[in-house]
């Protein structure tokens, strides 16, 4: 047994040395291989890899996954109108160049986060300071995010960092200006409402006047047609009466005299002061129902 003990110890030492020569690169890792303090190789592909045992070669692991920087407190940014806004944002970033990242920050992600946070704050100030509150809140919000992303992306490249996205989650008014802004917004909305009411009233009057004009035109046209039809009817009636009465003039004279008698004697209290031998009683004095001869007529 004592004869195999040195061999066993040697085998254990050999296995220990071999274990330091093998390392595994995971999907989320970027590995830097150092040879006597200098970066010899950068490995980003997952798998089993080999190196010399320490202190000849060592490895440093960096997290290459997508990471998020979220502001704990909203940034107070001033607009072109000297109004303070509270802006809450977040940034998505990852390590693009592990060698350059390590040279800049070492293996300390916190230092990278602090540097990126400062750059984002500067870019946010540069984009918001030249715009009004309305432009920041609504009109140019997407433009501001693109500007910040482009600005930070260019400044982060020399650090070995890739900035993937920048988003403004929430934009609030600072407490000291909230009330004045709300008052102004309320006044603007009231002004817009009054303008719409005035426009609606004008349109209503115009539509009503047009409807009245069309009504008058239709009534006038209908009245003209009615009068024309009535005139045609009266003309036809007159022609029929003339034809009928012209067939027997004596009967026509008797009929008209009877209508006159009926109208004259319809009320018993009426009194007529007229000569019995007048033209009005020519049928009254005739026993035959024909026109009588007036006195003094040859």
C-alpha positions in Angstrom: 0.0 0.0 0.0 2.8 2.4 0.9 4.3 1.6 -2.5 1.2 3.0 -4.4 0.7 6.0 -2.1 3.2 8.3 -3.9 1.7 7.4 -7.2 -1.8 8.2 -5.9 -0.7 11.5 -4.6 0.9 12.3 -7.9 -2.3 11.4 -9.7 -4.3 13.7 -7.5 -1.9 16.5 -8.0 -2.0 15.9 -11.8 -5.8 15.9 -11.8 -5.9 19.1 -9.8 -3.5 20.8 -12.3 -5.6 19.5 -15.3 -8.8 20.9 -13.7 -7.2 24.3 -13.7 -6.5 24.0 -17.4 -10.1 23.3 -18.3 -12.9 25.9 -18.1 -16.5 26.1 -19.5 -17.9 29.2 -21.2 -21.7 29.5 -20.7 -24.2 31.2 -23.1 -24.3 34.3 -21.0 -20.5 34.7 -20.5 -17.7 36.4 -22.3 -14.4 35.1 -21.1 -11.0 36.9 -21.2 -7.9 34.7 -21.1 -4.9 36.4 -19.5 -1.3 35.3 -20.0 1.0 36.9 -17.3 -1.4 39.9 -16.9 -2.0 40.5 -20.6 -5.2 39.6 -22.5 -4.3 36.7 -24.7 -7.7 35.7 -26.0 -11.4 36.7 -25.9 -13.9 33.8 -26.0 -17.7 34.5 -26.5 -18.7 31.1 -27.9 -20.1 28.6 -25.4 -18.3 25.3 -24.8 -15.3 23.6 -23.2 -12.0 25.4 -23.5 -8.4 24.8 -22.4 -5.6 27.1 -21.0 -2.4 26.9 -19.1 -2.6 26.5 -15.4 -2.2 29.5 -13.1 -0.2 31.7 -12.8 0.6 31.3 -16.5 -2.9 31.9 -17.7 -6.1 33.0 -15.8 -9.6 33.8 -16.9 -12.0 36.6 -16.2 -15.8 36.2 -16.8 -18.0 39.1 -18.0 -21.8 39.0 -18.3 -22.7 39.6 -21.9 -26.5 39.4 -21.4 -28.8 42.4 -22.0 -29.0 44.5 -18.9 -31.2 47.3 -17.8 -30.5 50.6 -16.1 -33.5 52.1 -14.3 -33.5 55.4 -12.5 -34.5 55.2 -8.9 -35.6 58.8 -8.8 -36.9 60.8 -11.8 -34.5 63.2 -13.3 -35.3 66.9 -12.9 -34.8 68.4 -16.4 -35.5 72.0 -17.5 -37.2 72.8 -20.8 -36.7 75.8 -23.1 -39.5 77.6 -21.2 -37.5 77.2 -17.9 -40.1 74.7 -16.7 -38.9 71.7 -14.6 -40.0 68.3 -15.7 -39.6 65.0 -13.8 -38.5 62.4 -16.3 -38.3 58.6 -15.5 -36.3 56.6 -18.1 -34.7 53.2 -18.6 -31.8 52.0 -20.8 -31.1 48.5 -22.3 -27.4 47.8 -22.8 -24.8 45.0 -23.1 -21.1 44.4 -23.4 -20.1 44.6 -27.1 -16.3 44.4 -26.8 -15.2 42.4 -23.7 -11.6 43.4 -24.0 -12.3 47.1 -24.3 -14.9 46.9 -21.5 -12.4 45.3 -19.2 -9.7 47.8 -20.0 -12.2 50.6 -19.2 -14.1 49.3 -16.1 -12.3 46.0 -15.2 -14.8 43.4 -14.1 -17.0 46.0 -12.3 -20.4 46.4 -13.9 -21.3 49.1 -11.3 -18.7 51.5 -12.7 -20.2 50.9 -16.2 -23.7 51.6 -14.9 -22.6 54.9 -13.3 -20.8 56.1 -16.4 -23.8 55.2 -18.7 -26.2 56.9 -16.2 -24.2 60.1 -16.4 -24.1 60.0 -20.2 -27.9 59.4 -20.3 -28.5 62.4 -18.0 -26.3 64.6 -20.2 -28.1 63.5 -23.4 -31.5 63.9 -21.8 -30.6 67.5 -20.8 -29.3 68.3 -24.3 -32.5 67.1 -25.9 -35.1 68.5 -23.4 -33.4 71.9 -22.8 -34.1 73.1 -26.4 -37.8 72.0 -26.4 -41.0 73.3 -24.9 -43.2 71.3 -22.4 -45.7 70.5 -25.1 -43.1 69.2 -27.4 -41.5 67.0 -24.7 -44.8 65.6 -23.4 -46.5 64.8 -26.7 -45.3 66.1 -30.1 -41.6 65.1 -30.1 -41.3 62.4 -27.4 -40.2 59.7 -29.9 -37.7 62.1 -31.5 -36.2 62.8 -28.1 -35.7 59.1 -27.4 -34.1 58.6 -30.8 -31.7 61.5 -30.1 -30.8 60.2 -26.7 -30.1 56.7 -28.1 -28.0 58.1 -30.9 -26.0 60.4 -28.5 -25.4 57.7 -25.9 -24.6 55.0 -28.4 -21.8 57.1 -29.9 -20.4 57.9 -26.5 -20.6 54.3 -25.3 -18.8 52.6 -28.2 -15.3 53.6 -27.0 -16.2 52.0 -23.6 -16.9 48.6 -25.2 -20.7 49.0 -24.5 -23.6 48.7 -26.9 -26.7 50.8 -26.0 -29.7 48.9 -27.4 -32.7 51.1 -26.4 -33.6 54.2 -24.4 -37.2 54.8 -23.3 -38.9 57.6 -21.4 -41.4 55.8 -19.2 -43.0 58.8 -17.5 -42.9 62.6 -17.7 -44.5 64.6 -14.9 -44.6 68.3 -14.1 -42.6 69.4 -11.1 -44.9 70.3 -8.1 -44.2 74.0 -8.3 -45.4 74.3 -11.9 -48.2 71.6 -12.0 -50.9 74.0 -10.9 -50.0 76.7 -13.4 -49.7 74.2 -16.2 -53.1 72.7 -15.4 -54.7 76.2 -15.3 -53.2 77.0 -18.7 -54.4 73.7 -20.1 -57.9 74.3 -18.7 -58.0 77.7 -20.3 -56.8 76.4 -23.6 -59.5 73.7 -23.5 -62.2 76.2 -22.7 -61.1 78.5 -25.5 -61.2 75.5 -27.9 -64.6 74.5 -26.6 -65.9 78.1 -27.1 -64.5 78.2 -30.6 -66.2 74.9 -31.5 -69.5 76.2 -30.0 -69.3 79.4 -32.1 -68.5 77.4 -35.2 -71.4 75.1 -34.5 -73.8 78.0 -33.9 -72.7 79.6 -37.2 -73.1 76.3 -39.1 -76.6 75.9 -37.4 -77.7 79.4 -38.6 -76.4 78.8 -42.1 -78.2 75.4 -42.3 -81.4 76.9 -40.9 -81.3 79.8 -43.3 -80.7 77.5 -46.3 -83.5 75.3 -45.2 -85.9 78.3 -44.8 -84.8 79.6 -48.3 -85.5 76.2 -49.8 -88.8 76.0 -48.0 -89.9 79.4 -49.4 -88.8 78.4 -52.9 -90.7 75.2 -52.7 -93.8 76.9 -51.4 -93.6 79.6 -54.0 -93.2 77.0 -56.7 -96.1 75.0 -55.4 -98.3 78.1 -55.1 -97.5 79.0 -58.7 -98.4 75.6 -59.9 -101.6 75.6 -57.8 -102.6 79.0 -59.2 -101.8 77.8 -62.7 -104.0 74.7 -62.2 -106.7 76.8 -60.6 -106.7 79.2 -63.5 -106.9 76.4 -66.0 -109.9 74.9 -64.0 -111.6 78.3 -63.8 -111.1 78.8 -67.6 -112.5 75.4 -68.3 -115.5 76.0 -65.9 -116.2 79.3 -67.5 -116.1 77.7 -70.9 -118.5 75.0 -69.8 -120.9 77.6 -68.2 -120.7 79.7 -71.3 -121.5 76.7 -73.5 -124.3 75.6 -71.2 -125.9 79.0 -70.8 -125.4 79.9 -74.5 -127.6 77.0 -75.4 -130.7 78.7 -73.9 -130.2 82.4 -73.1 -133.8 82.8 -71.7 -133.3 80.1 -69.2 -130.0 81.6 -68.2 -131.6 85.0 -67.6 -134.4 83.3 -65.6 -131.9 81.3 -63.5 -129.8 84.4 -62.7 -133.0 86.4 -61.7 -134.1 83.6 -59.4 -130.8 83.7 -57.7 -131.2 87.4 -57.3 -134.7 87.0 -55.8 -133.4 84.4 -53.4 -130.6 86.6 -52.2 -132.9 89.7 -51.9 -135.7 88.0 -50.0 -133.7 85.6 -47.9 -134.4 87.6 -44.7 -138.0 88.6 -43.8 -136.8 91.7 -42.1 -135.2 93.1 -45.3 -137.0 95.9 -47.1 -136.5 97.0 -50.7 -137.4 100.4 -51.9 -137.8 99.8 -55.6 -140.5 100.2 -58.3 -142.5 97.0 -59.0 -142.2 97.7 -62.7 -138.4 97.9 -62.6 -136.1 95.6 -64.6 -135.4 93.6 -61.5 -139.1 92.3 -61.5 -139.3 91.5 -65.2 -139.9 87.8 -64.6 -142.0 88.5 -61.4 -144.6 90.4 -63.4 -144.7 87.9 -66.3 -147.1 85.0 -65.8 -145.3 83.0 -68.5 -141.9 83.0 -66.9 -140.6 85.0 -69.9 -139.2 88.5 -69.8 -142.0 90.9 -69.6 -142.3 94.1 -71.6 -141.4 97.1 -69.7 -143.9 100.0 -69.6 -143.4 102.5 -72.3 -141.6 99.9 -74.5 -143.1 99.8 -78.1 
